[in-house]
Amino acid sequence: MIKVIGVRFRRAGKIYYFDPSEMEIEPGQFVIVETARGIEYGSVILGLKEITEEEVIQPLKKVIRIATEEDQKKEEKNKQKEKEAFTTCLEKIHKHGLEMKLIDCEYTFDNNKLLFYFTADGRIDFRELVKDLAAVFKTRIELRQIGVRDETKMVGSIGICGRSLCCNAHLCEFHPVSIKMAKEQNLSLNPTKISGVCGRLMCCLKYEEATYEMLNEKLPNVGDIVVLSDQREGEVLSVNVLRQRVKTVIRKKDGDTELIEVHVDDLTIKKTVKRSNLDHLSKEELEELKKLEKMEQKEVEMKRD
């Protein structure tokens, strides 16, 4: 087992492990650490804990020191310099006529590197831009192209729920989201209702996926023929996933119908009727749904690469 602490460099960013050595470091403190990008100023999220060697990406870097008041002032100064660098970069992008959208920029703590994050529809030849920026800032320049999810995470906004976006508030990493999750939760498959601010499927579809999969295992589909405990047969009209109750239509011999709601344990499925829950969508909505699925798959593949 290895003793580590967890450090985060951005709000809702990924947590990285570092070796605290003999230092007593508590959550909420700030530390100076060495990363692959250079010397960084980070916030301690996880206090001292023991984990297995398999959970650590080797080599495990050591904490240089607990941040001092001077370090804090330097970090605040870096934040101010980032605002100025952002404005300068915008001017240079306009000068070179590049089709790219600048999202954010950040200095490493030691000012050894300046990173610019941008989005673009395709590949951008920014070699001349890098030369111009290096001449102005006299440091190493790195331009990094990011996806729309990462852009939204950095910028932040308010979701349709009225709260701050999950990715900007607390999600450390993005998890693959699929149309199947919306189907499992019996949500409207209208693309505009299941898409987030970023234009991709909402991350919150993932939260209750496992629960809904478990609850849906025993439930029949709408249109299925079921047999009730009193041996009467009926057709499933609707299902309540959370309450595990099923509304069935009983057709009597005299032509009348009776609507009964029963618990799923009080019926058995006699005949399964496969019906698409996409039938109610227009051609345009179906095309938009297919487009969403393709973009989701593309982003998953990009993450793997």
N, C-alpha and C positions, 0 to 999 in steps of 0.2 A: 504494500500500500504506500501511496505517496501523499504527503501533505501539500495542499495547494490552497490558493484563494482565487475567487472569481472576480475578474475586472471587466468593466464595460467602458467603451470609449464614446459611444453615442447613446442618446435616449432610445430605449427599446432596441438597442443594438445587441449583437451576439456577445455572449459572455466567454471570455478567454481565461484559461488557467495559467497561474504564475506561481513560482516557488517563493514563499515568503522568507525563506532562510530562518534566521532566529528572531526576526521581527514580530512583534505582537500587533497584528493589524486587525481592525474591526470593520464590519460593514458600515458604509457611510463615509469612511475616510477616503482621501485621494492619494494616489501613489504615482511615482514615476517609474516606468518600466521600459524595457527594450523590446521592440517588436520587429517583424520583418520589414516594416516601413521606416523604422528608425525609433528614436526616443519619443515616447508618448505619455500623455497625462490622462489617467483614467480614474474612474470611480469604483470603489470596492463594493460589489454587490453580494458576494458570498464570502462569509468569514472562513476562518481556518477549518478545513475538512479533509478527510482522507478518501482517496479514490484509487481505483486499480490502475495499473500501468497502461492497460488497454484503452482507458478513457483519455489518456494524455497524448497530445501530438508532440512527438519528440523533435528537437530537444526542448525541454521545459526551461523557459527563460526565468531568471531570478528578478525579484523586485529590486530596483536600484535603491530607492528610499521612499519613505513616507513624504508626501508633498508638504513643502513649507509655505509660509505666507508669501515669500518671494516667488515661489513656483506658481502660486495662485494668481499673483499679479501678472506674471509673464503669460499665463494662459489667457487671462482677460485681454491682454495686449494683442495676443495672437488672434483672438476673435475679432477685434477691431480691424486688424490688418487683413483678415479674410474678407471683410466687407469691401474694403478698398480694392483687393485683388479681384473680387467678383466683378466690380464695375469696370475695371481695366480690361478684364478678359472679354466682357460683353462688347466693348469698343473694338477689340482686336478681331473678334468673330465677325462683326459687321464690316470691318475693313477688308477682311479676306473673302467676304461673301459666302461664308460656309452655312449650309443648311443643317444647323444643329441648335439645340435648345440647352442652354447652360442651366443646371439645376442647383449646384452647390459647389463650394470649394473649402478646403481645409489645409492648414499648415500642420506639419508634425511639430511636436513640442520644441525641438531644437532648431526649427526652421530649416532643416536640411532638405526638406521636400515640400512641394506645394502641389496638392492634388485638385483637379477640376473634374466634376461629374457632369455628364451631359447625356441627352437622349437624341436620337436621330433615326430616320426611317431606314437608312442603309449604312454602308461603310463610309467614313469620312477621312479624306486625306488631310490631316491636320499637322503635317510636318513643319510647314512654314509658320503656322500659329505657335507651335511649341518653341521655335527659334525666337520669335518675337517676345514671347512671355519670358523665356530664359534671359533674354537681354535686359528686360525690365526689372525682373525680380532677383536676378543673380543667384539662383538656386535651382535645384533639380525640379523639373516640371513633369507631371504625369497627368494625362487626360484619360479618363475612364468612362467608357460608354455603359450606361445602365438601362434596365428595362422600365416599363411604365409602373410596375409594382414598386420597384425601388424608388422611383421618382416620387410616388405618392407617399411612401414611408418617410422620405426625407422632408418633403414639404408640409405634409399633414393637412387635415381638413375635418369636416364633420360628416358622418355617415347618415344614411336615411333613418337610422335609429335615433338620431339627435345627439349622439355621443361622439367623442373624438375617435378617429379611425383606429381600429385595433392595431394595425401595423405600426402606426406612429406612437401609440400609447404604451403597448406592452408586448407585442409579438416579436420575439427575437429572430425567428426564422420563418420563411414562407413554406407552407406545406401544399402539396398538390391538391387541387380542388377539381371536382368533376360534376358534370350534369347529373350523373347517377345519384349523387348526394342530395340534390334538390328533389329528384324523383322519390327517393326513399322517405323524405320528410313531407311528401305530398304538397310541395310548394308549387306555385304557379311557375310554369316554364317559360313565361314571357321574359326574353333576355333583359329587358329594361328593369325588371323587378328582382332579378337575381345577380345583377352586375353591380360592382362597387364603383367608387369614384374613379378608380383607375381604368375602368372599362373592362376589367376581367371579372370572373366569378368571385363572389364575396367570400372572403376567408372564413367568415363565421359559419359557412355551410359545413365546415369540417368539425366544428365543436361537438355536435350531437350525433355525428354519423354512426358511431359504434352503438349508441343507445337505440337509435331508430332501426338499425339493421337487426338488432336482437328482438325488438318489439314486432317488427314486420315478419319475422320468421313464421309465426303461427297464424297471422292474419290472412284471410282470403283477399282476392282482388275484386274490384267492383265488376259485377257481371257474373261472378262465379255462382254455381248452384250449390247450396249447402243444405244439410239435414239437421234440423233442430233436435233437441232432447226428446220432444214428443213425437218424433219421426215425421213431422211435416217438412216438406221441401220448400225452399224459398230462393229468391235471387238476391244477391248482395247489391244493395243500393248505395251504401257508403260505409266507410270505416272510420273509427276514431282511434288513431294509433296510440295515443298516450293513455286513454282510458281502457283500451283493449276491448272496445264494444263495436258490434256490427249491426247495421240496420238492414233488415231483409224484408222483401216484399213477398207475402204469401198469397198465391192466387187460388181462390176457392173454386169449387166445381160450379157454383152458380154464377161465376163470372166476377164476383166481387174480389177486392184485394184487401189485405190487412198488412199494416206496417208494424213490424216488431223489432225492438232493439234488445239484443242479447249479448252476453259476454262471450268472448271467443272460445272459452272452455266448454260452453254449452252447445256447441255445434261441431259438425264434421264437414269437410269439403267433399262434395260428391263429384263435381265436374268443374274443371278450371277452364275459363274462357279467356284467351289472351286478347287484350285490348291495348292499343297504344294510347298513352296519355299525352300524345302530341297531336291528336286529331283536331283539337280545338284551335290550334295555332294556324295563323295565316301563312302563306307561302313566304312572305318577307320575314316573318318571325322565325320560321324554320331555317331559312338561309342564315339569319343572324346567329341562331343557336349553333349551327354547324361551324360558323366562323369563329365563335367563342371557343368551341371545343378544340379547333385547330390551333388557335393562339395559345390555349392552355397547354396543349401537348408540346408545342414548339418551345414554350418557356421551360417546361420540365426537362426537355432534351438539352436546352442551353445550360441549365443548372448542372446537369450531369457532366457536360463537357468541361 
